[in-house]
Amino acid sequence: MNKDKITTELENGICELTIVSDHCSASRTISATLSPNHLPDRKSNFTNNSNMVVFWDVIDEKWQTLHISSIGDIERMTGYGVKHESDSVAPEKFIALFESD
């Protein structure tokens, strides 16, 4: 996983980052974004370091910086392109759910 892929996903919505530790097998998740729709008015201390990612922590409401090697996985939870079109439900099937007794 590289910085460009991580940044692109964060810019397109809220993502769940799985953070892994080098020292133990424990992991944790962070809800993060760089989407302008979810950012605060205050600016971050962005870094030009190619190994670091700066993001807005949606739950703790603060800027955070992580080394990219700490990010084990990223999954976008909101924004365009979250699900593949084959996963979508046809409108008539969706409406039928509410019309049934």
C-alpha positions as CSV (number, residue, x, y, z in Angstrom):
1,M,0.0,0.0,0.0
2,N,1.4,3.4,-1.0
3,K,0.8,7.0,0.1
4,D,-1.0,7.9,-3.1
5,K,-3.6,5.1,-2.8
6,I,-4.2,5.9,0.8
7,T,-4.6,9.6,0.2
8,T,-6.9,9.0,-2.8
9,E,-9.2,6.8,-0.7
10,L,-9.2,9.3,2.2
11,E,-10.0,12.2,-0.2
12,N,-13.0,10.4,-1.6
13,G,-14.8,9.7,1.7
14,I,-14.6,8.4,5.2
15,C,-12.4,5.3,5.5
16,E,-11.7,2.7,8.1
17,L,-8.0,2.4,8.6
18,T,-6.7,-0.8,10.2
19,I,-3.6,0.2,12.2
20,V,-1.1,-2.6,13.0
21,S,1.7,-2.6,15.4
22,D,5.2,-3.8,14.6
23,H,5.7,-4.9,18.2
24,C,2.6,-7.1,18.7
25,S,-0.2,-8.7,16.8
26,A,-2.8,-6.3,18.0
27,S,-4.6,-4.0,15.6
28,R,-7.1,-1.2,15.9
29,T,-9.3,0.8,13.5
30,I,-9.6,4.5,13.0
31,S,-12.3,6.3,11.0
32,A,-10.4,8.8,8.9
33,T,-10.9,11.2,6.0
34,L,-9.4,13.9,3.8
35,S,-12.7,14.6,2.1
36,P,-13.5,18.4,2.1
37,N,-17.1,17.5,3.1
38,H,-15.9,16.3,6.5
39,L,-12.9,18.4,7.3
40,P,-12.9,21.1,10.0
41,D,-12.2,24.8,9.3
42,R,-8.8,24.6,11.0
43,K,-5.8,23.4,8.9
44,S,-3.5,20.5,9.7
45,N,0.2,20.5,9.8
46,F,0.6,18.6,6.5
47,T,3.9,16.9,6.0
48,N,5.7,16.3,2.7
49,N,7.3,13.2,4.1
50,S,6.6,10.4,1.5
51,N,6.3,7.8,4.3
52,M,3.7,9.7,6.4
53,V,0.0,10.2,6.0
54,V,-1.9,13.1,7.6
55,F,-5.7,12.6,8.1
56,W,-8.7,13.9,10.0
57,D,-9.7,11.4,12.7
58,V,-13.5,11.5,12.5
59,I,-14.3,10.0,15.9
60,D,-11.7,11.8,18.0
61,E,-12.1,15.0,15.9
62,K,-8.4,15.8,15.5
63,W,-5.6,15.7,12.9
64,Q,-3.3,12.6,13.1
65,T,-0.2,11.5,11.3
66,L,0.8,7.9,10.7
67,H,3.7,6.1,9.0
68,I,2.3,4.3,6.0
69,S,3.8,1.0,7.3
70,S,1.4,1.2,10.2
71,I,-1.6,1.0,7.9
72,G,-2.5,-2.6,7.4
73,D,-5.7,-2.0,5.4
74,I,-8.0,0.7,4.2
75,E,-11.7,0.4,3.4
76,R,-13.8,3.4,2.2
77,M,-17.1,3.5,4.0
78,T,-18.7,6.6,2.3
79,G,-18.3,8.4,-1.0
80,Y,-18.6,7.7,-4.6
81,G,-17.5,4.2,-5.7
82,V,-17.8,2.5,-2.3
83,K,-19.7,-0.5,-3.7
84,H,-19.6,-2.1,-7.1
85,E,-22.6,-1.7,-9.3
86,S,-23.3,-5.5,-9.1
87,D,-24.0,-5.0,-5.4
88,S,-26.7,-2.4,-5.9
89,V,-30.4,-3.2,-5.5
90,A,-32.8,-2.4,-8.3
91,P,-35.3,0.4,-7.4
92,E,-38.3,-1.8,-7.9
93,K,-36.9,-4.4,-5.4
94,F,-36.2,-1.7,-2.9
95,I,-39.7,-0.3,-3.2
96,A,-41.2,-3.8,-2.9
97,L,-39.5,-4.2,0.5
98,F,-41.7,-1.3,1.9
99,E,-44.9,-2.3,0.1
100,S,-45.0,-5.9,1.5
101,D,-46.9,-6.7,4.6
